[in-house]
Amino acid sequence: MTRKPESQMKPTLPLRHLLTPLAILLLSAGMAIAQPMGGGGGFGGRSAGPTQVGVVTAAVETVALTEVIPGRAVAFQESAVRPRVGGMITEILYVSGQDVTVGTPLFRIESDTYEAAVLSAEATLTQATTARDNAATNLQRLEQLSNNNAATRTDMDGARATFAAAQATLVNAQNALDDAQRELKWTTVSSPIDGIAGLPAITVGDIVTANQTTGLVNVTRIDPIYVDLTEPAARLLSVRTQIEQGQLSPKDTVDVTLTLDDGRSTSFTGALVAPEVAISQTTASQTIRFQFDNPQRRILPGMFVRGEITIGSTDAVLVPQRATSRANDGSLTVWVVGAGNKSEQRTLTSMGVTRNSWIVTEGLIAGDQIIVDGLSNMQAGRDVVPVPVTINALGLVEDVPATPQGGN
């Protein structure tokens, strides 16, 4: 047998080595055939045909215009109780945190000197009364003698002067007794208002003085309670202008929902007391005071709150915030389905936000189809296929439920 040279022999690969590249080639070709041009499903997918977009239909409705305003709670009444006489504190007559009414005793000041002053004033009054009576008797006697020409004119004038002086001394003595009795009464320090008595600022044995600058205790009334909300002056002028131009219909009553420090919102029945007359020079805002019932005492003085106030209503279109964007000049814009199912951009005029939607008063009309989904790379004049969707409470897009059809 003739053997070929090694240089002329061709290597022989196993069959499995040939099948592997062939299988990969065929699989790649099959995937290319199965995958459509442009790929990608859902709204806004890039394809050769029109783009599917989720839309909601614009509808004009009466919308309540609300604002969230910061504020602070203020006691309805608060009194720093001060002594009206001086002396040593002998007794504290209340328990801290106790509900008190007008006249409830709070402190007792030593009263010995004031009791002595009352006794002295009573004695002085007795003397003055006796002197007045004597002067009156003397004047009557001289008047009788004068009728018989037995008393001189000088005696009569002197008797009248003595009686007038005695009468004046009696009045002064009576006033002195009244003052002494009043000061004796003030040795028991009482609450001037209804409220809650706080922690005492002094203790038994402390010396106090009349009308001192430091109060003995604060008595605070918190039911009802005031809440002072602050609104920028510029915003107040804007609201007034909207009302004057008929864009906003004011409400007869003001509804306020307060959010407390714990983040919970509670609806309180509040009444507008009055706005502050002047504008703050430091914050350029105006303080508006409201009064609220506070039977559970959840609102405490000094607590910061946020008040959501309904200032009026207007006819507007609610546009989901997710559907809008800002142009380079800051104006609010939205895409809609225009004539011939082509995308069209609109510029909007808004009066604020409610329920995750813009309150739009200009730029849309009832029946406009607002594009809320499929906005990626949206351009003016693009062919679109509108698909009705809804926006849930979380601001997410949901398909419109299919209308159930009748049975067979």
Backbone torsions as a table, in degrees:
resi	resn	phi	psi	omega
1	MET	NA	132.7	179.0
2	THR	-85.0	127.3	-179.0
3	ARG	-99.5	130.6	178.9
4	LYS	-70.3	149.2	174.7
5	PRO	-62.6	151.9	-178.8
6	GLU	-62.7	-28.7	-179.3
7	SER	-68.9	-20.8	-179.8
8	GLN	-96.6	-2.0	179.9
9	MET	-83.4	135.6	178.3
10	LYS	-100.0	137.3	179.7
11	PRO	-67.9	142.3	179.9
12	THR	-108.7	117.6	179.5
13	LEU	-87.8	146.7	176.1
14	PRO	-63.5	153.4	-177.5
15	LEU	-61.2	-36.1	-179.3
16	ARG	-65.6	-27.9	177.2
17	HIS	-71.4	-27.0	178.1
18	LEU	-81.6	-32.8	-176.5
19	LEU	-71.2	-32.8	-175.4
20	THR	-62.6	-52.8	176.8
21	PRO	-61.9	-35.0	179.9
22	LEU	-65.5	-40.3	178.8
23	ALA	-64.9	-39.8	179.2
24	ILE	-63.8	-41.0	-180.0
25	LEU	-63.9	-46.2	179.4
26	LEU	-64.6	-38.9	179.4
27	LEU	-64.1	-41.3	178.6
28	SER	-64.2	-39.9	179.0
29	ALA	-65.2	-39.1	179.5
30	GLY	-65.9	-40.0	178.3
31	MET	-65.6	-37.2	179.0
32	ALA	-64.9	-35.2	179.5
33	ILE	-72.3	-40.0	-176.6
34	ALA	-71.5	-32.2	-176.2
35	GLN	-80.7	122.3	178.9
36	PRO	-72.1	160.1	178.5
37	MET	-65.0	133.6	177.2
38	GLY	89.6	-31.9	174.7
39	GLY	52.8	-177.0	173.7
40	GLY	79.0	129.4	177.8
41	GLY	-109.2	-177.0	177.2
42	GLY	85.0	178.0	-179.5
43	PHE	-66.8	141.7	173.7
44	GLY	81.3	6.0	-179.8
45	GLY	-64.8	142.1	-179.9
46	ARG	-78.5	124.7	179.4
47	SER	-152.2	172.0	-179.2
48	ALA	-72.3	-24.5	-177.1
49	GLY	-96.0	-168.4	178.8
50	PRO	-61.1	155.2	179.9
51	THR	-94.3	129.6	175.3
52	GLN	-75.6	133.1	178.8
53	VAL	-133.3	144.2	174.2
54	GLY	-83.9	132.4	-176.0
55	VAL	-130.7	153.4	168.0
56	VAL	-123.9	149.6	-176.8
57	THR	-90.8	129.3	179.8
58	ALA	-68.9	136.4	177.8
59	ALA	-138.1	134.7	178.2
60	VAL	-82.9	129.6	179.9
61	GLU	-143.5	161.5	176.6
62	THR	-81.4	118.2	-173.6
63	VAL	-113.8	131.0	174.6
64	ALA	-76.4	128.5	-179.9
65	LEU	-93.7	117.4	-177.6
66	THR	-118.9	157.3	176.4
67	GLU	-138.2	143.5	175.4
68	VAL	-101.7	118.4	-173.5
69	ILE	-121.7	133.3	177.0
70	PRO	-74.9	153.9	179.3
71	GLY	-162.4	-176.9	-177.8
72	ARG	-145.2	140.8	-179.8
73	ALA	-78.8	142.3	-179.8
74	VAL	-131.0	138.3	180.0
75	ALA	-60.1	142.4	177.4
76	PHE	-64.7	-42.5	172.5
77	GLN	-143.5	144.1	176.9
78	GLU	-149.6	129.7	-177.5
79	SER	-131.2	127.9	171.3
80	ALA	-87.8	106.3	-174.0
81	VAL	-73.7	122.9	179.4
82	ARG	-121.0	150.8	178.2
83	PRO	-74.5	146.6	177.5
84	ARG	-101.3	-5.9	172.8
85	VAL	-136.0	161.4	-179.0
86	GLY	-99.0	162.5	178.1
87	GLY	149.1	-170.1	-178.7
88	MET	-96.2	137.0	176.2
89	ILE	-71.9	122.3	-179.7
90	THR	-104.5	-18.9	-176.2
91	GLU	-161.7	140.6	170.6
92	ILE	-105.1	121.0	-166.7
93	LEU	-101.1	6.5	-176.5
94	TYR	-133.3	169.5	175.4
95	VAL	-109.4	133.6	-179.0
96	SER	-56.8	134.9	-178.0
97	GLY	88.0	0.3	-178.6
98	GLN	-74.1	141.2	171.3
99	ASP	-74.8	130.1	-178.9
100	VAL	-126.5	160.6	176.0
101	THR	-121.5	175.1	178.5
102	VAL	-59.9	125.8	178.6
103	GLY	94.1	-3.4	178.0
104	THR	-65.9	125.1	179.5
105	PRO	-65.2	135.9	-179.4
106	LEU	-116.7	-44.3	-178.7
107	PHE	-136.9	158.6	173.1
108	ARG	-127.9	130.5	178.5
109	ILE	-105.0	145.2	179.9
110	GLU	-52.2	136.2	-170.1
111	SER	-117.1	4.9	-175.1
112	ASP	-56.7	-50.9	-176.4
113	THR	-65.3	-33.3	-178.8
114	TYR	-76.0	-31.8	174.2
115	GLU	-66.5	-40.7	177.6
116	ALA	-63.6	-37.9	178.9
117	ALA	-64.2	-35.3	178.1
118	VAL	-66.8	-43.0	179.2
119	LEU	-62.5	-41.2	179.4
120	SER	-65.4	-40.5	179.8
121	ALA	-67.2	-34.9	177.4
122	GLU	-66.1	-39.7	178.5
123	ALA	-65.0	-42.6	178.3
124	THR	-62.5	-37.9	178.8
125	LEU	-66.1	-37.6	178.0
126	THR	-63.8	-43.2	178.2
127	GLN	-62.1	-43.5	-178.8
128	ALA	-66.0	-36.6	179.2
129	THR	-65.8	-42.2	178.8
130	THR	-63.1	-44.5	-179.8
131	ALA	-63.1	-40.3	179.4
132	ARG	-64.8	-42.5	179.7
133	ASP	-63.4	-42.4	178.6
134	ASN	-62.6	-43.1	179.9
135	ALA	-64.5	-37.4	178.3
136	ALA	-66.3	-40.5	179.9
137	THR	-64.9	-44.0	179.6
138	ASN	-62.4	-39.5	-180.0
139	LEU	-65.9	-40.6	178.9
140	GLN	-63.6	-41.1	-179.5
141	ARG	-64.3	-43.5	-179.5
142	LEU	-67.6	-32.5	177.3
143	GLU	-64.8	-38.0	177.2
144	GLN	-66.6	-41.8	178.1
145	LEU	-65.9	-35.2	180.0
146	SER	-64.7	-32.1	178.2
147	ASN	-65.8	-28.0	178.9
148	ASN	-99.0	13.6	-179.0
149	ASN	58.4	29.5	179.7
150	ALA	-100.0	-7.7	179.5
151	ALA	-120.3	139.3	179.7
152	THR	-79.5	162.6	177.9
153	ARG	-63.8	-35.4	179.7
154	THR	-64.2	-40.9	178.7
155	ASP	-63.5	-39.3	179.8
156	MET	-65.5	-43.3	179.7
157	ASP	-63.6	-39.8	178.9
158	GLY	-65.7	-39.0	-179.8
159	ALA	-66.3	-41.7	178.8
160	ARG	-63.7	-41.6	179.5
161	ALA	-64.6	-40.5	179.4
162	THR	-64.1	-41.2	-179.9
163	PHE	-65.9	-43.1	179.7
164	ALA	-62.3	-41.7	178.9
165	ALA	-65.3	-41.0	178.8
166	ALA	-64.5	-37.8	178.4
167	GLN	-65.0	-42.4	178.7
168	ALA	-65.1	-41.1	178.2
169	THR	-61.9	-37.0	178.4
170	LEU	-65.0	-42.7	179.0
171	VAL	-62.9	-42.9	178.2
172	ASN	-62.8	-39.6	179.4
173	ALA	-65.0	-40.0	177.4
174	GLN	-64.6	-41.2	177.7
175	ASN	-64.0	-39.5	178.5
176	ALA	-63.7	-38.7	177.7
177	LEU	-66.6	-41.9	178.4
178	ASP	-60.7	-42.9	178.7
179	ASP	-63.6	-42.5	-179.7
180	ALA	-64.3	-41.6	178.3
181	GLN	-66.7	-37.0	179.0
182	ARG	-65.3	-43.9	179.3
183	GLU	-66.9	-34.7	175.5
184	LEU	-63.7	-40.2	177.5
185	LYS	-64.6	-35.4	-178.5
186	TRP	-70.8	-10.7	175.8
187	THR	-66.9	-17.6	168.4
188	THR	-100.2	109.9	-176.3
189	VAL	-84.2	121.7	-175.1
190	SER	-115.1	162.9	178.5
191	SER	-74.3	131.9	178.9
192	PRO	-84.9	-13.2	-176.7
193	ILE	-140.1	167.3	169.1
194	ASP	-79.0	142.4	178.7
195	GLY	163.9	-156.2	-179.5
196	ILE	-113.7	127.0	179.0
197	ALA	-82.9	129.6	-178.3
198	GLY	-88.0	-159.9	-179.8
199	LEU	-74.2	138.7	178.1
200	PRO	-70.7	143.1	178.7
201	ALA	-91.4	-3.3	-179.5
202	ILE	-134.3	174.5	177.4
203	THR	-133.6	170.4	179.0
204	VAL	-60.3	133.7	-178.9
205	GLY	101.4	-15.1	177.9
206	ASP	-71.2	147.4	177.3
207	ILE	-96.6	128.8	178.2
208	VAL	-118.8	160.3	179.3
209	THR	-123.4	160.8	-177.9
210	ALA	-65.8	130.7	175.2
211	ASN	57.8	35.6	178.8
212	GLN	-65.6	158.3	-176.1
213	THR	-71.4	-29.8	-178.4
214	THR	-88.1	126.3	178.7
215	GLY	-75.3	153.7	177.0
216	LEU	-78.7	-34.1	-179.7
217	VAL	-164.6	153.7	174.4
218	ASN	-102.1	129.5	173.2
219	VAL	-108.2	125.0	-172.0
220	THR	-125.5	133.8	174.6
221	ARG	-107.0	121.7	-175.5
222	ILE	-119.9	5.9	175.0
223	ASP	-135.0	105.0	2.8
224	PRO	-73.5	180.0	-178.8
225	ILE	-138.9	150.9	176.8
226	TYR	-93.6	148.8	169.7
227	VAL	-129.8	120.5	179.1
228	ASP	-97.2	111.8	177.1
229	LEU	-99.8	142.1	-177.4
230	THR	-114.3	127.4	-178.8
231	GLU	-122.1	133.6	177.5
232	PRO	-57.0	139.7	-178.2
233	ALA	-61.5	-36.6	-179.8
234	ALA	-62.9	-38.3	179.8
235	ARG	-68.1	-38.8	178.0
236	LEU	-61.8	-41.3	177.7
237	LEU	-64.6	-38.2	179.1
238	SER	-64.2	-43.7	179.2
239	VAL	-63.8	-42.0	179.5
240	ARG	-62.4	-40.2	178.4
241	THR	-64.5	-41.5	179.2
242	GLN	-63.3	-37.6	177.9
243	ILE	-67.5	-44.2	-178.9
244	GLU	-64.2	-33.7	-179.0
245	GLN	-86.4	-0.4	178.0
246	GLY	81.6	7.7	179.1
247	GLN	-78.2	-20.4	-176.4
248	LEU	-133.3	132.4	177.9
249	SER	-100.8	113.2	-178.0
250	PRO	-71.2	154.5	178.0
251	LYS	-92.2	152.8	177.6
252	ASP	-71.5	-34.3	178.6
253	THR	-120.2	157.9	-178.9
254	VAL	-106.9	118.2	177.4
255	ASP	-96.7	129.5	-176.5
256	VAL	-128.6	133.3	171.9
257	THR	-115.0	120.2	-177.4
258	LEU	-96.5	136.6	171.7
259	THR	-108.6	120.0	-175.9
260	LEU	-87.2	-177.7	-176.4
261	ASP	-63.0	-26.0	-179.1
262	ASP	-82.6	3.2	176.5
263	GLY	85.3	-5.0	-179.7
264	ARG	-85.9	139.2	179.0
265	SER	-98.4	133.1	179.3
266	THR	-131.3	132.1	179.6
267	SER	-86.0	117.5	178.8
268	PHE	-109.2	147.2	173.5
269	THR	-84.9	102.8	-175.0
270	GLY	-111.8	156.2	177.9
271	ALA	-125.6	134.8	177.1
272	LEU	-69.5	124.0	178.4
273	VAL	-87.2	-63.2	178.9
274	ALA	-177.4	150.1	171.3
275	PRO	-85.0	152.8	174.9
276	GLU	-65.9	142.9	-176.5
277	VAL	-72.0	-39.3	-174.3
278	ALA	-101.2	158.9	175.6
279	ILE	-95.7	136.7	179.4
280	SER	-64.5	131.3	179.6
281	GLN	-75.9	-19.3	-178.9
282	THR	-90.8	-34.8	-176.8
283	THR	-112.3	-6.5	-177.7
284	ALA	53.3	40.4	-179.3
285	SER	-131.6	163.1	179.2
286	GLN	-114.7	136.3	179.5
287	THR	-89.3	130.4	178.6
288	ILE	-118.8	122.9	-174.9
289	ARG	-99.1	132.6	175.6
290	PHE	-121.1	154.0	177.8
291	GLN	-117.4	131.9	-177.5
292	PHE	-128.5	144.4	169.1
293	ASP	-69.9	139.7	-175.9
294	ASN	-139.9	55.3	-174.0
295	PRO	-64.7	-30.7	179.7
296	GLN	-88.2	-2.7	176.9
297	ARG	57.4	38.1	176.9
298	ARG	-77.2	-29.4	178.2
299	ILE	-94.5	123.5	-178.7
300	LEU	-114.6	148.8	179.0
301	PRO	-56.8	138.4	-179.5
302	GLY	89.7	-9.8	-178.6
303	MET	-72.9	134.0	175.7
304	PHE	-83.8	136.0	-178.3
305	VAL	-135.7	166.5	172.0
306	ARG	-122.8	126.7	-177.9
307	GLY	-109.1	124.3	174.7
308	GLU	-95.6	113.1	-173.3
309	ILE	-110.6	132.5	172.3
310	THR	-90.1	109.0	-173.8
311	ILE	-94.0	-12.0	179.5
312	GLY	164.9	-166.5	179.8
313	SER	-140.5	158.6	179.4
314	THR	-151.1	156.5	175.1
315	ASP	-86.7	120.8	-173.7
316	ALA	-155.0	171.3	174.8
317	VAL	-106.2	129.8	176.4
318	LEU	-87.9	119.6	-178.7
319	VAL	-112.9	121.2	179.2
320	PRO	-55.1	136.8	-178.3
321	GLN	-62.5	-31.3	-178.9
322	ARG	-65.1	-18.5	-177.7
323	ALA	-88.2	-8.2	-172.4
324	THR	-106.1	164.4	174.9
325	SER	-150.9	171.4	179.8
326	ARG	-108.7	133.2	174.9
327	ALA	-76.5	175.0	-178.7
328	ASN	-61.6	-29.9	179.2
329	ASP	-87.4	5.2	177.5
330	GLY	89.7	-3.8	-179.0
331	SER	-72.0	151.0	-179.6
332	LEU	-84.6	129.7	-177.7
333	THR	-129.3	160.9	178.6
334	VAL	-151.0	151.1	176.2
335	TRP	-97.7	137.8	177.4
336	VAL	-130.1	163.7	174.2
337	VAL	-86.6	113.3	-177.1
338	GLY	-92.2	-161.6	-179.5
339	ALA	-63.3	141.1	-179.6
340	GLY	68.8	22.7	-179.5
341	ASN	54.6	44.9	174.7
342	LYS	-113.5	143.9	-177.7
343	SER	-68.8	143.4	-178.1
344	GLU	-144.5	135.2	-178.4
345	GLN	-97.7	135.2	179.0
346	ARG	-118.7	147.9	173.4
347	THR	-100.7	132.6	-171.7
348	LEU	-111.7	154.5	170.0
349	THR	-114.0	124.1	-174.3
350	SER	-119.0	149.8	176.6
351	MET	-109.3	7.8	178.8
352	GLY	140.5	-163.1	-174.9
353	VAL	-130.6	142.6	171.9
354	THR	-151.2	135.9	176.5
355	ARG	50.3	49.6	177.1
356	ASN	62.0	23.1	-179.9
357	SER	-134.2	148.4	173.7
358	TRP	-79.3	140.4	175.1
359	ILE	-91.0	98.8	-172.0
360	VAL	-99.0	125.2	179.7
361	THR	-106.8	-18.2	179.2
362	GLU	-142.6	146.1	177.0
363	GLY	113.4	-18.7	179.4
364	LEU	-135.9	155.0	174.2
365	ILE	-128.4	163.7	179.5
366	ALA	-59.8	134.9	179.4
367	GLY	98.9	-16.7	176.0
368	ASP	-59.8	140.2	178.3
369	GLN	-96.0	110.0	-176.4
370	ILE	-90.1	126.6	179.0
371	ILE	-80.4	119.9	-179.2
372	VAL	-115.1	-13.3	-179.8
373	ASP	-143.6	148.7	-176.2
374	GLY	84.9	32.5	-175.3
375	LEU	-90.5	-0.6	-177.5
376	SER	-61.7	127.8	177.7
377	ASN	55.6	30.9	179.9
378	MET	-67.4	137.3	178.8
379	GLN	-133.1	156.5	179.8
380	ALA	-66.0	138.6	176.6
381	GLY	84.2	6.1	180.0
382	ARG	-75.1	139.4	175.6
383	ASP	-71.1	129.7	-177.5
384	VAL	-133.2	154.9	174.1
385	VAL	-115.8	106.7	-177.3
386	PRO	-72.8	133.2	176.5
387	VAL	-122.5	118.4	-178.4
388	PRO	-62.2	134.5	176.4
389	VAL	-137.9	174.4	174.8
390	THR	-128.3	161.1	176.7
391	ILE	-113.4	123.0	-179.1
392	ASN	-82.0	-177.2	-175.5
393	ALA	-64.7	-22.7	179.3
394	LEU	-88.6	0.4	179.9
395	GLY	84.0	15.7	-179.5
396	LEU	-97.8	150.1	-178.5
397	VAL	-82.4	135.2	175.8
398	GLU	-132.1	147.8	177.0
399	ASP	-68.3	148.6	175.6
400	VAL	-72.1	126.3	-179.9
401	PRO	-58.7	139.7	179.7
402	ALA	-66.4	141.8	178.9
403	THR	-74.0	120.9	-178.3
404	PRO	-64.4	138.2	179.6
405	GLN	-96.8	154.5	-178.9
406	GLY	-67.7	156.1	-178.9
407	GLY	-72.4	169.2	-179.6
408	ASN	-69.2	NA	NA
